[in-house]
Amino acid sequence: MSNQYYIKRGDKVRGPVSETRLNELLAEGKLREPDLVSLRNDGGWKPIGKILKEEPNSTRTAPPRAS
């Protein structure tokens, strides 16, 4: 079973979303580097860019940086 992630933007939390859906949201540009992700909905939040760097075997790619 793949990991389930929670996404936090501002004070709103949504999820859980599958790793596949997280990847889709990244590809669609709906997640950005400042967005926070956690495996729990009660904390342990990390910027999505940091999560990607910590998972070198991940099939996900980092979202484009906002200019």
Buried (B, 14 or more C-beta within 10 A) or exposed (E): EEEBBBBBEEEEBEBBBBBEBBBBBBEEEEBBBEBBBBEEBEEEBBBBBEBBEEEEEBEBEEBEEEE
